[in-house]
Amino acid sequence: MDNIDIDRIIEMCWEDRTPFEAIEYQFGLKEEDAIKIMRQNLKPKSFKVWRKRVSGRNTKHMLLKDSTRFKSTHKRKL
């Protein structure tokens, strides 16, 4: 995986409205793999802040969201 893909995964992980299922669909990474990438590429404090922010968050999981839309028209085409 190149740096551009890693940067995009990190960006998608930080986005509140982007579910982990969208990351899996686009990059083939499960939630646990996305978490590993975040742990490896963020400073420890930033990782803790991110984990606290997304833990238990409905919008990070498609099954818990009201909407089925997960992709901005300005993002990479799937």
C-alpha positions as CSV (number, residue, x, y, z in Angstrom):
1,M,0.0,0.0,0.0
2,D,1.5,3.3,-1.0
3,N,1.6,6.6,1.0
4,I,-1.3,8.1,-1.0
5,D,-3.6,5.2,0.0
6,I,-2.5,5.4,3.6
7,D,-3.1,9.1,3.7
8,R,-6.6,8.6,2.2
9,I,-7.4,5.8,4.8
10,I,-6.3,8.1,7.6
11,E,-8.5,10.9,6.2
12,M,-11.5,8.6,5.9
13,C,-11.0,7.3,9.5
14,W,-11.0,10.9,10.8
15,E,-14.2,11.8,8.9
16,D,-17.2,11.4,11.1
17,R,-19.6,10.4,8.3
18,T,-17.4,7.8,6.6
19,P,-18.1,4.3,8.0
20,F,-15.5,1.6,8.3
21,E,-17.5,-0.4,5.7
22,A,-16.6,2.3,3.1
23,I,-12.9,1.8,3.9
24,E,-13.3,-1.9,3.6
25,Y,-15.2,-1.5,0.3
26,Q,-12.6,0.8,-1.2
27,F,-9.4,-0.6,0.2
28,G,-10.3,-4.1,1.3
29,L,-9.4,-3.3,4.9
30,K,-11.4,-4.5,7.9
31,E,-12.0,-2.1,10.8
32,E,-9.2,-3.8,12.8
33,D,-6.8,-3.2,9.9
34,A,-7.8,0.5,9.7
35,I,-7.2,0.8,13.4
36,K,-3.7,-0.7,13.0
37,I,-2.9,1.8,10.2
38,M,-4.0,4.6,12.5
39,R,-1.9,3.3,15.4
40,Q,1.2,3.0,13.2
41,N,0.9,6.4,11.5
42,L,-0.4,8.7,14.2
43,K,1.3,10.0,17.3
44,P,0.2,8.1,20.4
45,K,-1.8,11.1,21.7
46,S,-3.5,11.6,18.4
47,F,-4.4,7.9,18.2
48,K,-5.9,8.0,21.7
49,V,-8.0,11.1,20.8
50,W,-9.2,9.4,17.6
51,R,-10.1,6.1,19.3
52,K,-12.0,8.0,22.0
53,R,-13.8,10.0,19.2
54,V,-14.9,7.0,17.1
55,S,-15.5,4.4,19.9
56,G,-19.2,3.6,20.0
57,R,-20.0,6.2,17.3
58,N,-23.0,5.2,15.2
59,T,-21.9,7.1,12.1
60,K,-18.7,4.9,11.8
61,H,-20.8,1.8,11.2
62,M,-23.2,1.5,8.2
63,L,-25.6,-0.9,10.1
64,L,-26.1,1.7,12.8
65,K,-26.5,4.7,10.5
66,D,-29.8,6.1,9.2
67,S,-28.4,6.8,5.8
68,T,-27.0,4.4,3.2
69,R,-24.8,7.0,1.5
70,F,-21.2,6.8,2.4
71,K,-19.3,8.5,-0.4
72,S,-18.8,12.1,-1.3
73,T,-19.0,12.9,-5.0
74,H,-15.6,14.7,-4.6
75,K,-13.8,11.6,-3.4
76,R,-12.1,8.9,-5.3
77,K,-14.3,7.0,-7.7
78,L,-15.0,3.4,-6.6
